[in-house]
Each structure stands twice: as C-alpha cells, then as structure tokens.
C-alpha cells in the first residue's frame, strides 16, 4: 500500500494570519458586519473556542487580535506566561473555523488596531463590562455594537497550568528517592564494620 502523500506548502489556515497593517487592509474588504475581539489565547480550551464561535455569530466575519508576547507579559498573568509564543498562538486560533483573520498588537491595548480595522461589532468576554471595553467609544460613534459575552464554561488557562503543575509535583514526589534511604544504608554499613572489628 503506498504511503499517504502530504500536501506541500503550509496549511491553508495560516493564510488567515496577517500583519496589523495587512489586517487593516483586509478589514476594508471583509464581509460586513465585521466582528473584532482580542486576547492572549495562550492555551486554547473549551471556553476560548465557544467564546469565539459566539463572537463570530454576531457578524459575517471575525478578526481576532492577539497580544504580542511582551504585551501578554505586561498583563501580569504569572511567571512563564505566555506559555506559547505569539506565532504558535496565532496558528492555533487561525485553525478555528469560526475565525476569518488573525493579527496581533504590541501595545498594552488594541485601541490603535481597532481604529484601523473599524469593526461593526466589538466583543470581549463576560468579565469585561461594556463601558470598560477598549475601543467601545469609537465603535459606538461609528454606529456599531459592543458586546460582553457571558462565559459558558468555567475554564481558565491559569487554573489549567496550576493543575498541570500540581500533577508534575505529585509525580516528582512519587519518583524521588526517600530521604531516609541513605541513612538506613549508612547505619547498616556501620553495624557491619563494628561486627568485623569484634
């Protein structure tokens, strides 16, 4: 039986990954209403993908802007975050059917990118009240809508990493040699030495 042939070139979903300038150009010709959302999207989980599907349902196209690595670190999510580098995070988000384009921003907020893309709908997760969503004023001024989508699944990258860390620590404790073992061995050796000396 012949081996399966692997298609040459990069996967088609990577064509969705655009530089900020290219994303702004894409937004001008994207189907409308255009939905914009942003976040770190470090370790994708069910909460993320459900949220993005809900966001896409609010319009005809969805662009997702990810915090660059330095921007994500400034959010103070903890040491070692983000776990995945920007290129990997963008590839995972781009592979989702609900997402039409993926880009990034290096500032603390995506305000400049929102202004450049001029979305009709701006979306954030349920922990963001509409009044505090960056870019809301500009979108409202353009006649658009802003939504805070309630969380449907209690999932968190931080909690997931905590569980992974706890599992790793428990495994390390199970496989580590007991601290008392060398002492027992030492006592046995001393006992044998005393018997030989008699």
C-alpha positions as CSV (number, residue, x, y, z in Angstrom):
1,X,0.0,0.0,0.0
2,X,1.5,3.4,-1.0
3,X,2.4,5.9,1.7
4,X,0.0,8.8,2.1
5,X,1.0,11.9,0.3
6,X,1.5,15.1,2.4
7,X,0.4,18.2,0.6
8,X,3.3,20.6,0.0
9,X,3.5,24.1,1.5
10,X,2.0,25.4,4.7
11,X,-1.6,24.7,5.8
12,X,-4.3,26.9,4.3
13,X,-5.3,28.2,7.7
14,X,-2.0,30.0,8.0
15,X,-3.2,32.4,5.2
16,X,-5.5,33.9,7.8
17,X,-2.5,35.2,9.8
18,X,-2.0,38.8,8.9
19,X,0.3,41.6,10.0
20,X,-1.5,44.5,11.7
21,X,-1.2,46.6,8.5
22,X,-2.5,43.7,6.3
23,X,-5.3,43.1,8.8
24,X,-6.5,46.7,8.4
25,X,-6.4,46.4,4.6
26,X,-8.3,43.1,4.8
27,X,-10.9,44.6,7.1
28,X,-11.8,47.2,4.4
29,X,-12.9,44.4,2.0
30,X,-14.1,41.9,4.6
31,X,-17.8,40.9,4.7
32,X,-19.9,43.1,7.0
33,X,-20.8,43.3,9.7
34,X,-17.2,42.7,10.8
35,X,-16.6,41.4,14.4
36,X,-13.4,42.3,16.3
37,X,-12.1,40.6,19.5
38,X,-8.8,40.4,21.2
39,X,-6.9,38.4,23.9
40,X,-3.9,36.3,24.8
41,X,-5.4,32.9,23.9
42,X,-2.4,31.2,25.4
43,X,-3.5,27.6,25.9
44,X,-6.7,27.1,23.9
45,X,-9.6,25.5,25.9
46,X,-13.3,25.0,25.5
47,X,-14.1,28.4,26.9
48,X,-12.0,30.0,24.3
49,X,-13.4,28.2,21.3
50,X,-17.0,28.6,22.5
51,X,-16.5,32.3,23.0
52,X,-15.0,32.7,19.5
53,X,-17.9,30.8,18.0
54,X,-20.4,33.1,19.8
55,X,-18.4,36.2,18.6
56,X,-18.5,35.0,15.0
57,X,-22.2,34.5,15.2
58,X,-22.6,38.3,15.7
59,X,-21.5,39.2,12.2
60,X,-20.3,38.0,8.8
61,X,-16.6,37.8,9.6
62,X,-14.4,37.7,12.7
63,X,-10.9,39.1,13.2
64,X,-9.0,38.1,16.3
65,X,-6.1,40.3,17.6
66,X,-3.7,38.6,20.0
67,X,-1.4,40.3,22.5
68,X,2.2,40.1,21.4
69,X,4.5,38.2,23.8
70,X,5.8,41.4,25.5
71,X,2.2,42.8,25.7
72,X,1.0,39.5,27.2
73,X,3.8,39.5,29.8
74,X,2.8,43.0,30.9
75,X,-0.7,41.7,31.8
76,X,0.9,40.1,34.9
77,X,-0.6,36.6,34.4
78,X,2.3,35.0,36.1
79,X,5.8,33.8,35.5
80,X,6.5,32.0,32.3
81,X,3.4,33.4,30.6
82,X,2.6,33.3,27.8
83,X,3.4,29.6,27.6
84,X,3.1,29.6,23.8
85,X,4.9,32.2,21.7
86,X,2.8,34.5,19.5
87,X,3.4,32.6,16.3
88,X,2.1,29.4,17.8
89,X,-0.9,31.1,19.5
90,X,-1.9,32.7,16.2
91,X,-1.6,29.4,14.3
92,X,-4.0,27.7,16.8
93,X,-6.5,30.5,16.6
94,X,-6.3,30.7,12.8
95,X,-7.1,26.9,12.6
96,X,-10.5,27.5,14.1
97,X,-13.4,27.6,11.6
98,X,-15.1,30.5,13.4
99,X,-12.1,32.8,12.7
100,X,-11.6,34.6,9.4
101,X,-8.4,36.6,10.2
102,X,-5.8,36.7,13.0
103,X,-3.4,39.5,13.8
104,X,-1.5,40.9,16.8
105,X,-0.7,44.1,18.7
106,X,2.3,45.0,20.8
107,X,0.8,47.9,22.8
108,X,-1.0,47.4,26.1
109,X,-4.3,47.7,24.3
110,X,-5.6,47.1,20.8
111,X,-7.1,50.7,20.5
112,X,-5.0,51.6,17.5
113,X,-5.7,48.4,15.7
114,X,-9.5,48.7,16.4
115,X,-9.4,52.2,14.9
116,X,-7.6,50.9,11.8
117,X,-10.0,47.9,11.3
118,X,-13.2,49.9,12.1
119,X,-15.3,46.9,13.1
120,X,-19.0,47.0,13.2
121,X,-19.1,44.8,16.3
122,X,-16.6,44.8,19.2
123,X,-16.6,41.8,21.6
124,X,-15.0,40.8,24.9
125,X,-15.6,38.1,27.5
126,X,-18.1,38.4,30.3
127,X,-15.5,39.7,32.8
128,X,-15.5,43.0,30.8
129,X,-18.3,45.4,31.4
130,X,-19.2,47.1,28.1
131,X,-18.3,50.5,29.4
132,X,-14.7,49.4,30.1
133,X,-14.0,47.6,26.8
134,X,-11.2,49.3,24.9
135,X,-12.4,50.8,21.6
136,X,-16.1,50.8,22.7
137,X,-16.5,54.6,22.3
138,X,-15.1,54.6,18.8
139,X,-17.3,51.7,17.7
140,X,-20.4,53.2,19.2
141,X,-19.5,56.5,17.5
142,X,-19.4,54.7,14.1
143,X,-22.9,53.2,14.7
144,X,-21.6,49.8,15.7
145,X,-22.4,47.5,18.6
146,X,-20.3,46.3,21.6
147,X,-21.0,43.1,23.5
148,X,-19.7,41.4,26.6
149,X,-20.3,37.7,26.0
150,X,-21.1,35.7,29.2
151,X,-18.8,32.7,30.0
152,X,-20.4,29.4,29.2
153,X,-17.7,27.1,30.6
154,X,-15.6,27.6,33.7
155,X,-12.2,27.3,32.1
156,X,-9.0,29.2,32.7
157,X,-5.5,28.9,31.4
158,X,-4.1,29.9,34.8
159,X,-6.2,27.2,36.5
160,X,-5.2,24.6,33.9
161,X,-1.5,25.4,34.4
162,X,-2.0,25.1,38.1
163,X,-3.4,21.6,37.7
164,X,-0.5,20.7,35.4
165,X,2.0,22.0,37.9
166,X,0.3,20.1,40.7
167,X,0.4,16.9,38.7
168,X,4.0,17.3,37.9
169,X,4.9,18.0,41.6
170,X,3.0,14.9,42.7
171,X,4.7,12.8,40.1
172,X,8.1,14.1,41.2
173,X,7.3,13.2,44.8
174,X,6.3,9.7,43.9
175,X,9.6,9.1,41.9
176,X,12.0,10.8,44.2
177,X,14.2,8.5,46.4
178,X,13.3,8.6,50.0
179,X,15.5,10.9,52.0
180,X,15.8,8.3,54.8
181,X,17.2,5.6,52.5
182,X,20.8,6.7,52.5
183,X,20.7,7.0,56.3
184,X,19.5,3.4,56.6
185,X,22.2,2.2,54.3
186,X,24.8,4.1,56.4
187,X,23.6,2.6,59.6
188,X,23.8,-1.0,58.1
189,X,27.3,-0.3,56.9
190,X,28.4,0.9,60.3
191,X,26.8,-2.1,62.0
192,X,28.8,-4.5,59.7
193,X,32.0,-2.6,60.4
194,X,31.5,-3.0,64.1
195,X,30.8,-6.7,63.8
196,X,34.0,-7.2,61.8
197,X,36.0,-5.3,64.4
198,X,35.0,-7.7,67.2
